[in-house]
Amino acid sequence: MFRDSYLINPSSRRNREKILKNIYQFINLKIMKKLVFLLIILSFVVPSKILTKESPGLNKNRIIKWTNYQRKKFGIPPLKENPILNKSAKLRLEDMFKYEYFGHVSPKGAKLEDFIKKAGYEYVIIGENLAKGNFKSSKEVIEILMKSSKHRKNILEKEYKEIGVALKRGNFKGKMVWIIVQHFGKPSKHKLSVEH
């Protein structure tokens, strides 16, 4: 009976609506504050890789990572990145795009040793891997190189201690492709490699 009369009373109904509106706003405000607080906490606690999905694209660090992954599988120590070998790899890469060739000897007769010397790397032993294509990931590049006996030999060579990488997607003979250059080396004893 009380409930029926309460619902019928117009002034009580307005008060009730006002009270419910205030309660609703108060609850919404508390929920929003809790959500903001939760997002702030998650940004510190949850690793960034979970929050931001890693891009599947190609880059120098991932090429080195997947190269070392293959070496680790065979119990071979990882290669250390060397900025001078990065420079020699970049010189080769730029040369291939400029003169539109894909190979270990340029149309002008330049070989691996020429690019290494120009970069200033003093070595005991050196090697080079080249890859060209429309790759989707750095992992795919290394998997393809591992299927070739000569490229696989360079990746797994125990004598190599250092690596340099350069890569670029560009117009090559009228087609957009990736070209990846890996330079491997063991520095000469009288000049130790530069680490960063």
Secondary structure as GFF3:
##gff-version 3
##sequence-region A 1 196
A	DSSP	alpha_helix	2	8	.	.	.	ID=ss1
A	DSSP	alpha_helix	10	45	.	.	.	ID=ss2
A	DSSP	alpha_helix	48	51	.	.	.	ID=ss3
A	DSSP	alpha_helix	60	73	.	.	.	ID=ss4
A	DSSP	beta_strand	80	81	.	.	.	ID=ss5
A	DSSP	alpha_helix	83	99	.	.	.	ID=ss6
A	DSSP	alpha_helix	112	119	.	.	.	ID=ss7
A	DSSP	beta_strand	123	133	.	.	.	ID=ss8
A	DSSP	alpha_helix	138	146	.	.	.	ID=ss9
A	DSSP	alpha_helix	149	156	.	.	.	ID=ss10
A	DSSP	beta_strand	162	172	.	.	.	ID=ss11
A	DSSP	beta_strand	175	187	.	.	.	ID=ss12
###
